[in-house]
Amino acid sequence: MLKKIQPRVNTFGAFAFAAVLLITMTATSQENLSGRTLAAPAANSDGKIKILVYHDMEGLAGQADWHTFSFRHLEHYKKGQEMLIADVNAVIDGLFSGGAEVVHVVDAHGSGNPDPDILLDRLDQRAQMVTRDKPFRQYVDIVEAGTYDAVACVGMHAKTGSAGFASHTFTLGMDIIMNDMSITETELIGYSWGRAEVPVIFTSGDDKLAQDLKTMPWLEYVAVKKASSGSTADLRPVDEVHREMREAAKRAVKNLAKAKVMKLTTPIRAALRVAPPASLEILKSVPGIDYKDNRASFVAADFQAAYDGVIALIGVATTAYSALMFEMLRQQPNGENFILQYRDLLTTRWLDVESGRWHADPPPEPPAGRKYYGAR
């Protein structure tokens, strides 16, 4: 059970939070590594530097309570929105100071809020949210050559198993593996945009994510807090963090030519390893799936196929979440009766389908004029 704590401010030692992590790689046309390649960014097409900002909500400055990134806990979530807009605006300011002329923002969190997680009326007026008339997958559906020169990631989190604050990959208990590399969502963004020759140049999050992203040594990284467990963190002074964000984002744009584009070598060996409450055990006897110890693997021709396959596996793994609901029901006074009613409903639905008495309702039409901002 996650435990709510009161935020603590801690300046730490100089070794733990050097203002910004920056290591510059020697520029080469392409560098072949195990399972991936690194290359120089694509040439700018129109002379304007255009940056796309992805924002998540678990790696925010001043945040040490997981309720702040969940729309289900509205009072806390509103505080998280304040933290989010402050972080994003600090980064946007730095990007423009560094020479960016176009900055767009896309939601990569999806708290359950039908509106954007970010406070649109408070967003830096020089920036613009990415919107579509239909739902879209923010990590893959907007990737197009020539639209952006670089990507920045704000409020990100460490990957599953990293012991970071709310550390996970995509959703609870998932570990995405590409070419035998366990990757974060920041790296997932990097490999996706690598298809369009676009690098990730800036990221903010906790100290555990900083360790995860040593695979991207050109990255300007700001560690906003030190994770003490999956649900607790020691915080840095927020004003100090925002100052570093502005400076780091500014440098990231100025050093754009030194950044690297990330690509996975093909064919891609893709896998999903899951931890409770997720499970992939149901796939252990399925032909074509290499299953062992809650890890399912397959081979894909390219990144898109690997991504689609992993997301499909996540859909399978999350079906095990319902075990928690049954666990909770059994602890209730009338829980067993609810479970009996559920099982009777399953049987009745099956018999109605077999008898032609039941047909699925068509999906509801989206509200007229609704806009979509990324993750939902």
N, C-alpha and C positions, 0 to 999 in steps of 0.2 A: 504494500500500500504506500503510495507516495505521500510524503509528509510535508506539510507546509512549514516553511521557516521564515524568520524575519531576515531581510537582507542585511549583510554586514559589509562595511567598507574596509578594505585592507589594501595597503599600498604594496605589500610584498617586498621581496628583495629585488635588487636591480637585475639580477640574473633571470628572474621569473617573468618580469614584464619590462623588458627593454622596449622602448616606446613603440617601435614597429619592427617587424621581422622583414629584412630585405636581403636577399642574396642574389646577385646578378650572375647569370650563366654566360659563358663565352658564346658569342653569336656564331652559329653555324647554319648552313642552309637546311640541313636535316640531320637529326641524330637518332640512330636506331638503338632502341633499348629493348629489354625483354618484354615482348607483348605489346609494345607501343612505339610510336615515333614522335619526335618533337621537331617542329619546323618553324621558320620565321612566319609572321603574320602576312596575310594578303596585302598587296599594295592598296593604299587608299584610293577609292574610285572617283571622288568628287572634291577632294581638298578639305572637306568638313569632317571633323572627328566626331563620330557617333557612338555613344556608349549605351548599352542595355544594362539596367540594374535589376537583378533578381533579389527579392527580399524574402527571407523566411522569418521565423518569429521566436526561435528557441535560443538564439545567440545574441540577445540584445543587451546593451549596456544598462546597468541598474537592475537587472532581472535575476531573481533567485527563487522564484515561485512558479512552478509549472502551470498553475491555474491561469497565469497571465497570457498564455498563448492558446487557450481553449475558449471558444465562444460559448460553450455550455456554462461557463462560470463568468457571467457577464460583468459583474462588478470588478473582478480581477482582470478580465480581458480588456476592459476599457483602460486600465492602467498600462496593460501591454501595448495597446494602440498608441498611447502617448510615448512610450519608449521607442516604438517602431518608427513613428514619424520623426522623432528627434534624430535617431540613427541615420535614417535614409536621407533626411535633409542635410545632415552634416556631410555625408558622402557626396551627395549631389553638388554641394557647394565646392567641395574639393575638386571634383571632376571638372567643373566649369573653370575653376581657378587654374587647373592644369592645361586648359586649352580645348576641352570638349565644347562643341557647338550645338550638339543635339544629345539630350539624355532622356531615355524612355525607361519606365519602371514597369515590371510585371510581378504579379503575386505568385510566389512559389510556396506559400504556406497552406492556405485552404483550411481555415479554422472551423468552418461550418457556417460562418457568417454569410448570408445571401448577398451582402454588399462587400466591397473590397475590405480587406483587413486594414489597409492604410487609410488614414483620414484624408480624403481627397481635397477637402477645403483648406487643409493645412500643408499640402504638398508644395514644395518649392515651385513657384509659378513658372520658372524656366524649364521645368521638366514636364513630362506628359506620361500618363498611364497608357499601357498597351491595352487595347480593347478589341473585342470581336463581337459579332452579332450572334455567334454560336459558340458553344463550349469548345475549348481547345486545350491541348496538352502543352503546358508551358515549356517543357524541356525539349520537345521535339517538333511541334507543329509550326513554330515561328522561326525555325532555323532556315535562313536563306542567305546565300552569298550576296554581299554588297549592301546589306541593310545596316550592319553595324561593324565597327572596327574593333571593338573589344567589349568584354562583359565584366561587370562588377557584381559581387555577391555580398549581401548585408544580412546580418542576423542569422548566420548559418550555424549548424551543429555538427558535432563529431559523428563518426559512423558507429554502427552497432558494434558493441564489444570494446569501445575505446574508453569507457568509464567517464565520458563527458556528461555535461548537464543535458539531460533529455537526449542523450546520444541514440541515434537510430539512422536508418537509411530508408527513405521513402515513407515507411510507416513502421509501427511497433514491431520490434523483433526481427527485422529483415537485414540480411547482409548480402549486398549485391557484389558479385565477383565476375570480373571480366579478364580473360587471359591470365587466370590464376592470381589476379590482383583484387583484393578487397577494396572497394572504392567508396568514397563519400559522395553525397549529392553534389557537392561543389565540383568534384572530378567528373561526375556524370554530366554536369553542365558543360564542362570543358571538352569532354569527348564528343558530346553532341554538337557543340558549336565548332569543334575541329573539322567537321564535315564541310563547313563553310569558310575554313581558314581563319577563324576568329579565336583569339586567346582570352582566357580569364586573367585579369590583371590585378584585381583587388578582392579581398575577402575579410570579413570580420566574424568573430565567434569566440569560443572559449579557448583555453590553453590546450585542451586535448585535441581540438581540431587543428591547431597550429602544428601539432606533432603529426597528425594524419596527412597534412598537406606539404610535408617535406618532399613529396613527389613533384611539387611545383615550386622550385627554389627561386624563380624569378618573381614570385607573387609578393605584392605588398599586403602584409597581414597585420591586423590589429587585434590583439587579444583583449577582449573587453572584460573578462572575468576568469577566475580560476575555479574549475569544477572540483567540488569536494565529494560529490556522489552524483548519481543520476538525477537526483531531485534537489540538490543543494549546491550553492556556489558562494565563493568569497568574491566580493565586488570591488572594482576599482572606482575612484571618483569619476562620476559621469562626465563632468566638464573636461577633465583631463583626457578621457577616452575620445570625446567628440573632437577635441583639438587634434589628437593624433589621427583620427579618421580623415579630417580635412587635409592634413599634411600628407598622409599616405595616399589618399585618392589623387591628390594633385601630382605627386611623384609618379604614380602609376600611369597617368596619362602622358606625362613628359617622357617616361621611359618605355612607352608603348612598343617602340621598335625592338627593344630587348626582350620582350615577352615571347613566349613559345606557344605554338598551336599544338594541341594534343590529339593524336589519332591512335586508335587501336588497330593493330595488325590483323588482317583477315586471313582465313576464317577465324571467327571469334569463339573462344571457349567460354561460354557463359554459364553462370551458376547462381543459384540462390540458396544461401544457408539461412536457416531460421532458428530463432530461439523462442521459448515460451513467452507469451501465450500462443504464438503461431506454431504451425506444424505442417510438414510435408509428408508425413508417414503414409498418408493415403496413396501416394504415388510410388511406393516402393516396389510394386509388381507391374507397373505400367511399361510395356515394351517401348524402347526408344528413349526412355528417361534413365539416366545413370543416377541412381539414388543410393545414398549412404549417410547415415547419421544426420538426418534432417537436412540434407543438402541434395538438391536436384540439379543436374548438369545437362547441357546440350551444346551442340555446335551450330552457329549461325553464320550466314554468308557475310553479313555486314552489321553495322551498329544498329540500324533501325530494326532488323530482325532480332538481334540480341535483346534490344530494349523491349520490344513487344513481347518476346518470350518470357523475359524476367517479370514483366508486369502481369502477364497471365499467371505465372507461378505464384506471385504475391496474392492474386485473387484466390487461388487454391489454398494457400497457407492461412489466409485470414479467416477461412471458414471455421478454423479451430477456435477462434475467439469465443464462439458461442458456448464453449465449455464453461467459461467463467459465468455466463448468465445462468446456466443450469446449476453451477456450484452455489451461486447466490440464492436461487429459487429454493434449493433444498434446505437452506438455512431459515427460510421463512415459515411461519406457522401453517400456511395453506399452500406451501410451495409444491408439494407432490401433486396436489390437485391441479395446479396450473400446468405442470408437466404432462399429466394425463390428458388434459384438454388439448394441449399442443399436439400430442401424438394422435389423438382422435381426429383433429383437424387435418393432419397430414394424410391419414387414411381416407377421410371423407373427400378431400381434394383429389386424391388419386382416383377414387371410384367415380367421382363426378366427371373427371377428364375422360376416363375410359368409357363412360356412358354418354359422352357428348353433351353433358349438362353444364359444363364450365368452359369458358373461353377467356383468355387474358384480355384485359382492357387495353386499348391502345395507349401508348405513352402520352402524357399530357402535353399539350402545346406550350412552349415557353411563353411567358408573358410578353405582350407586344412591346417592342422598344427596349427590352432588357439587354444590357451590355454584360459581357463576360471579361474578367480581368486576369484570368489565369487559373491557378488552383482553386477548387471550390470546397 
